[in-house]
Amino acid sequence: MNIKQSILLRVRVAFLAVLLFALAVVARVAYIQMVEGEKWIAMGEATMFDYRKVKATRGNIYSDNGSLLATSLPFYKVAFDATLPKAEIFSDGVDSLAMLLSRFYKDRSAQDYKRMLIDARKQGRQYIIINRKQIDYQDKKMMENWPIFREGRYRGGVIFEKTDVRYRPFAGLSRRTIGFVNEENKGAGLEYSFNGYLAGKDGYAYYQKIAGGIWKPVYDANNVKAINGLDIHTTIDVNLQDVAETALHKAMVQHRADDGLVVVMEVQTGEVKAISNLSHDGNGHYYEKFNYATGGLFEPGSTFKLVTIIALLEDSPVKLSDSVDTGNGEVIFHKKYKVRDHEEGGLGRITVREAFEHSSNVAMARLTDENFGKNPMRFVQHIERLKLNKPLGIQITGEPSPRFTFPGQKGWSGISLPWMAYGYGFEMTPLHTLALYNAVANEGKMIKPLFVRSVSKADATVERFKTETIVDRICSGKTLRQLQQLLEGVVENGTARNIRGTHYRIAGKTGTAQILENGQYTKKYITSFVGYFPAHQPRYSAMVLIRNPRGWQQYGSSVAAPVFKEIADNIYARDLRIHTAMEFAPYHEPGTFPVIRGGKLEELAQLSDVMGISNHTETEDAWVRSVKNGNAVMWKSAGVRNELIPDVTGFTLRDALYLLEERGLMVLYEGKGRVQSQSLAPGTRARKGDRIYVKLG
């Protein structure tokens, strides 16, 4: 066979192979169409049409007075079905519509928009996106009146695709507490913790997939409407929140600190009225990076001495009047571990009361070691009884467990108990500390901080959250009174003297703890102040914590306490419920008139008779006040009622003590003579155990 015949044969074989392949393709196509046609048609329709999720509108978050903290605002993407408008409507309105679109979006000329609309009409396109820029509800209402669009969805072809955007009217106010939820349903704060209520239930709608991978909504009777989320009502007071954040931010800038937090809580309800967390961004600014108040763990330092004094007063023979030798401010435990006081040269021999007021580490460590060193579990049992080693179970997800090392566990040593006595060697959240101090103000009842009051749907309440008790009574009544006196003493006589001298009294404790880095305590500090006010009738408790302040001021008294004072002063100025009545300066007529102002009728009448003073009465009440009537004295009722605080101004100290203590009040007085003023307003309900300050003159 020559070369020419060989080439010809190869060509014929190749042609035959191509022919056979073509026949096979034709046969396969015919098979698919004739035999498997219905199957592939169904698959095609399944690809082109599908039920897709329709997101529910998220519920709102409200403050304590109904102000919006977070809401979902509707935004819209504008699309167009060019096949729906009638020819006359389209031709008459396309020029005006194109001009309006150009003026509104400012990204294309009117001619470009007109060409886009006409081309879509010619091509029979059922879905084109006019512009990817989202518009708000007011813009949507405006566009609904434009040419062609005014005919509506099915006659004018306009499609407004709604999407919700989360909006915070108060911007960054309490940002981390309000929180967020991302696309993966992960997040933080109330948004995440109450997502089950806020998210609602998504619906489903029928969509068609068209050119470009775009899904166009199609009406279908089987569409499932989304159920919008429920609203939550928080305890946050936006005005107080603003005050707290402003005071904290000012201190953070002044001291160039790394992190800081403030929490303000109502004493009796546990409602958190303000909570702020600020962190340095490295560029001289502060922002809410993390909710340290609910999710941070810190060594409490001297604020933990409240637990130490509770254990000593409840479970040892120690009395506040006992003395303890602090020497030159240093003591060594187990031959090598040194405990120091912050005051230069030490405090020498002082009472236990003075040791607490001046925050002596040496005194607290020595007293604890002497009374609990042989059986440290006795001390630990007080921590467990106060539930400080367990999460509080607050409404915000992400609360960590406190980190304590107890006897018998790895890490416990001979120095652990003395260190624990003044707040080192363990970590707990700031809310644990605040809850404990709030219990002292709340007559010994320790309650859980509350962030959300209720869940509602429109105006109907779906669920209400009540105040929960953690510990019924943190200590005996006798110890509680001593704790209240000690915390007032810290401000009046001790480490927080710089915030005393106001129209009301503050009770609280300073704290300063060194920061542990790489297993070593550094010269960086966590400063804090926690307490309550007004001390005589507590209404608010609060905690301030500032981490790593820079400069010469690095103690709780000089860094954190002034922030507490600024917040307390602001609250006092705006909350008239915690004001005391103004002193009444009685008008004295000229002439001779007895000093008698008020007291027990039987005794005053007898005294007047002996002195030859004409006196008359117009009441049968046992307690009266004197009124001048010519040259005589008229006795009028003093309005003393069993359940109310009496007005004892003008009374002798003996009579005032009798009336006030009879109602269960704890009386503190200063001066000599008759009562000039009292701290609790007359006529308000008396609460057993409340303290009342009486000024004599």
Residue, then its C-alpha position, 0 to 999 in steps of 0.5 A: m500500500n502506497i503512502k497516498q492510499s494509507i492517508l486516505l484510509r486514515v481519513r476515512v477511519a477518522f471521518l467514520a469515528v466522527l460520524l459515529f460520535a455525532l450519531a451517538v450525541v443525537a441518539r443521547v439527545a433524543y433519549i433525554q428528550m423522549v425518555e428522560g424529558e420530564k425528569w430534566i424539566a422538573m430539575g430545571e424548574a427546581t433550579m429556576f424556582d425555589y422557596r427562600k427564607v424571608k427574614a423576620t423584622r427584629g424586635n426593639i430594645y427599650s430603656d426603662n422609660g420607653s426610649l429606643l435603644a435599638t430598633s430595626l429600620p426598613f430599607y429598600k432596594v428598587a427593582f423593576d419588571a419592565t413587562l408589566p406596565k401598559a404601553e401607553i403608561f410606559s411611553d408617557g412616563v419613561d422620560s419623567l421617571a428617568m429624570l427623577l431617578s437621575r436626580f435622586y441617585k446622581d450616578r447616571s444621566a437621565q438619558d442613561y436611565k431612559r435607555m436602561l428602562i427601554d432596553a429592559r422593555k424591549q428584551g422582556r425583562q421581568y426583573i432589573i435592579i434600578n440601583r443597588k443603593q438602598i433607600d429608606y421608608q420616606d424615600k420609598k413613599m416618595m418614589e411610589n408617587w413617581p410616573i409608572f411607579r405610581e401604578g403599583r407592583y402589578r400595573g407599574g412593575v415597581i418592586f421594593e425589596k425590603t431589608d432591615v438594618r439595626y439602628r441605635p438612636f443613642a449611637g455608642l451609648s452602652r454599646r457592649t451591653i446592648g450588643f449585636v448578632n451577626e450573620e452566623n447568629k453569634g454575638a454579645g450583649l442583650e441582642y445575643s442573650f435575648n435573640g430567641y425573643l428578638a429574632g422572631k420567626d422567619g417566613y418563606a416566599y417563592y422566588q425565581k432565579i433569572a439571568g445573572g443569578i438574581w432571585k426575583p420574588v414571585y407571588d405564591a399562595n403557599n408563601v409563609k409570612a414572617i413573624n416579627g420579633l418581640d420587644i424587650h424592656t431594659t432597666i437602663d436609664v439613658n440619662l444616668q447612662d450618659v452621666a456614667e459614661t461621661a464621668l468614666h471617660k473623663a477619668m480615663v483620659q485624665h489618668r491615661a488608663d487602659d480599661g475602665l467600667v462603671v455599673v450603677m444599680e438600684v438597691q432594692t430591685g437590683e435593676v442596672k440603671a447604667i453600665s459602661n465599659l471603656s478601653h483605650d484604642g492605642n490612638g488616644h481614644y476610648y471605645e466599648k471593646f468588651n463588657y468587663a462588668t459582666g464578662g471580666l475577671f479581676e483580683p478585687g483587692s481591698t474591696f474584698k476586705l468586706v468578706t474578711i470582716i464579715a468572717l471575723l465578726e461572724d465566726s471569731p471573737v474579734k470585735l471592732s474595738d479590739s486592737v491590732d498591731t500593724g507595726n511599720g506596715e510590714v509583716i512576714f508570713h512563713k519566713k519569706y512572704k511579705v505583706r505591706d500596707h500602702e501608708e508610709g511607715g505603717l499605722g502602728r497599733i490601731t483598732v479593727r475599725e480603723a484597720f478597715e477604714h484605713s484599709s490595712n492589708v497587714a491587719m486583715a492578713r494577720l487577723t485572718d491568719e490568727n483566727f482561721g489559719k489552723n482551719p482555713m475552710r472556715f473562712v472559705q465557707h463564708i465565700e461559699r455561703l455568699k455564693l461568690n465562687k459561683p456565677l451570678g446567673i445574670q441575663i447576659t450570656g458569657e458570664p465567667s465562673p470566678r477563679f478561686t483556689f481552696p484548701g486541698q486544691k492545686g496552688w493552695s499554700g500557706i500564704s494563700l489565706p493571708w493573701m485572700a484576706y485582702g483580695y489577692g490570689f483569686e478572681m471574680t467579676p465586678l458584678h459579684t463585688l457590687a452585688l455583695y455591697n448592695a446587700v449591705a445597703n439592702e438590709g442583708k439581702m443579696i440580689k441578682p443584678l437585673f438588666v431586662r424587666s419584661v418582654s412584650k408584643a406591642d402593648a401586651t406583656v409576654e413575660r416579666f422578670k422579677t428580682e431574684t434573691i441570691v442570699d437571703r441574709i449575708c450576716s446577722g443583724k448585729t454584724l450588718r449594722q457594724l458593716q454599715q458603720l464601717l463603710e460610712g467610716v471609710v468615707e468619713n474617716g478613712t481612705a475615701r475622705n476625699i469624697r465626703g462632705t456632701h449634702y448626703r452621706i456615701a458608704g463604700k470601700t476603696g480598692t487597689a490591686q497590683i496587676l499580675e503579668n507573667g506570674q509577677y505582680t507589677k507596678k500597674y494597678i487596678t483601682s476601684f471604689v464600690g458603695y452606695f448612697p445615701a448612706h442613711q436610706p440607700r437607693y443606689s449602689a455603684m462600682v467604678l473600676i479603672r485598670n492601669p491608670r498612669g501618673w502619680q495618682q494610682y490608688g482607688s481613693s484618687v482615681a475611682a472614688p472621684v468618678f463614683k462621687e461625680i455620678a452620685d452627685n448628679i443622681y442626687a441633683r436629679d432624683l428628688r426622692i433621695h433629698t432630705a427636707m430643708e431645715f425649717a427656721p421657725y419665726h420667733e415673735p418678740g417677747t417672753f415665750p418658753v423654749i418649749r417646742g414640742g414633746k409629750l403633752e402630759e409632761l409639757a402641760q405639767l411643766s407649764d403649770v408648775m412654771g405658771i404658764s397659761n396653756h391649753t390643748e386642742t388635741e387628745d394626741a399624746w405628742v404635741r407641738s407648741v403654738k403661741n396664743g397671746n400670752a398662753v401656749m396652745w398645744k397642737s397635735a405633732g402628727v405622730r403616726n406609728e408607721l411613719i417617720p415623725d417630725v422630731t424637730g424641737f424635741t429633746l434628744r430623749d423624746a426624739l430617741y424614744l419616738l425614732e427607736e420605737r419605729g425601728l430606726m437607728v439614730l445617730y446624733e451630733g451636738k447638744g440641745r434640742v433637735q434642729s434637723q433630721s435626715l429622713a423626711p417626716g411623713t415617709r414610711a419608716r423602715k426597720g433598720d434605717r439610719i437617721y441622722v439628728k442634729l442638735g442645737 
